[in-house]
Amino acid sequence: MFLMTFEAYEAVVDESGYEARGRERQALSLGIDRLERIQNGRFSFEDLVESLLYVRRLWTIFIEDLAHPENGLPDKLRADIISIGLWVVKEADRLREERSNDVVQLIEINRLIRDAL
């Protein structure tokens, strides 16, 4: 499901503003860098919390934008990406609350979305 969603997203964003996609790519890259530091064990507890909150806030912004009626993406695609975003938020919370210690899937999903932009 994720791959089809990303391909559809890629096709639609080709028609939207290059500058906006660049900002989204930059924001996702920063989140990925922070998640990779967690994966590699190079972080303090404060860095862990700040990194996961950054990813959570970023995806909350994406979800809010996708939920806005004036968002130009097709409804099904918006719903699929919102579902992915909700999963990202939930997984970031699980990591922050130490109910999980596997950050790999979070990194992979963020990379897939970033690379689709």
N, C-alpha and C positions, 0 to 999 in steps of 0.2 A: 504494500500500500504506500509506504513512504516514497519509494522510487517513482511511482506513477505521479504522486503528488508533487514531487520536486520537478519532474519533467513538465508537468502542467504549469507549475509556478514559473519555471524558466521561460516557457513560451509566452506567458502573459506579461512578465516583467520586461521582456524585450521591447514592449511597446510603451513602457512607462519611462519616467525621467532617470537618466543615467546618474545624475548627481545624487538623487535620493537613494538609489541603489548603492552608490559608493559609500554614503554615510552608514547605511545599514550593514554593508560588508565590514566597514571599519569597526563598528560597534560589536559585531559578532566576533571579529578577529580578536578584539581586546578580551572579550569573554572567554574565547578559546584559549588564549595565552594564560589567563588566570586559572582556568580549569586544568591546563597542562601542568602548571606549577603544583597544583594539588595532587595530580596524578603522580608526579615525580617526587613527591614528598618534601618539596622545598617551600614550606609555608609555616607561618605561625598560626595559632588559633584565630587571631584577629584577621589575618589574611584569608583564612578559610571562610570565615563568616562574611567578610566584605566581598570576596569573589563570588560566593554563592548568591548573596543578595544582589550583586550587580547583574548576574545572569537572570535572576528572578525578575528584577525591575525591567530589564531589557525586554524580556518576553511578555511581561505585563503590558508594556507599551505597544508591542506588536499586536497582542490580542485585542487591546482596546481599539487600535487602528483598524484591524480586520473586522471588528464587530460594528464599526461605524457604517451606517447605511450608504454613505457616499463613497465608500471604498470601491474602487473600480474592478477588483478581481471578481471572477464568477463565484456565485454563492457556494457551490460545492467545494471549490478550491479554498475559499475562505474558511469554510467549516473544517476542512481537513487540516489546514495550517493552525487553526485555533486549537484543534484537538492535540496536535503536536506540541503547541505552546503550553497547553494545560499540563501535559505530561512532563515537559521540561520544568515547569514551576514546581510540580509535585516532587519530581526527582531531586531538584535543588534543595527543597525543604527536607527531604529524607536524608540527604547528605549532611545538611547543616545540623539536623537533630541527631546525627550519628546513628540513624536506623539503616544506613547503607554506607558502604565505603568504596563503591564502584563508580568511578567518574567517567569511564571509557564511553559508555553509550551517550552520555550527555555531550561529550566532546564530539563524537561522531555525528550526532544529529545537528549540532551547531555548525559543523563543517559542511555537511550536506546542504543546509539552508544557505550558508554563506556562499558556497561555490555555485549554487543555483542562481544567485543574484548576478 
